[in-house]
Amino acid sequence: MNTNLVVHPLFDSDSHTISYVIWDKETRRAAIIDSVLDYNHKNVETRTDLADQIIDYIRANELVNEWILETHMHADHISASSYLKEKVGGKKAIGSAVTIVQKYLKEVFDLNDQFKTDGSQFDVLFEDGEIFSLGTISAKAVHTPGHTPADMVYEIGGVLFSGDTLFAPDMGTARCDFPGGSADTMYDSVRRVLESYSDDTMLYLCHDYPEGKERNLQYMTTVGEERKKNIHIRDGISKDEFVTLRTARDKVLDLPAYMFPSVQINGNAGSIVPGEFIKLSYNKRVL
């Protein structure tokens, strides 16, 4: 791990999402990974409590935000990327295969022509292996399809931010039954990551679900721990075994509670599509 890299996690207990503010101690340049907008589905209202914690942290540490990174187009929470860009700046970035997801969303939800399917709502669309930087710290986008076609793992300063590609070893992997998802492809993506990095490489998680387990929230593991202990895809589990297990598991999962507003807004880079029916507010203020 680059000793200049600072990693600050924030946990959303509603969606079980772990967001991160990461920054370079030398330049104080920062990035936000997988932000969350608080959402009350009963009142169809958002709040910015979690996003404001990110803003407060950035300002308290006198950071300059360069990036608002999405590991994928989330279906379980609404991204706070638009609110955060307005308040602290930064380029919205996601994997270039998000255009595949956007085309599907436009057709299924019958979205109007204001919803673009070329990824132009985002500032940067990363290709597999694309190199970028955070201050003096080198970073790379690694395409890891399977959960969705557009998933990315970010390698930043020698550590990994896994998105929904990998969970804690006792949780396994993310579902693969969303449109464009594939358990077969997920296996290849995960094995590529696990076999490309040393066992001591730290891996920061996007989600954790500690309820019912005899442990606290876990937001970090290592490549070695995943290879030894991951209940779905540790070393020695074949692709056929994984696909059988993952497919059976996905058949009994409910859809995420906030899936429908999340995918429409997140597919538009964290903003409501002009002219569409979704009405939300930031702390009672109409979006």
Helices and strands as residue ranges (DSSP letters): E 5-12, E 17-24, E 29-33, E 38-40, E 45-47, H 49-60, E 64-69, H 81-88, E 91-95, H 98-108, E 124-126, E 131-134, E 137-143, E 152-156, E 159-161, H 183-196, E 202-204, E 220-222, H 223-229, H 239-251, H 259-266, E 281-282, E 285-286
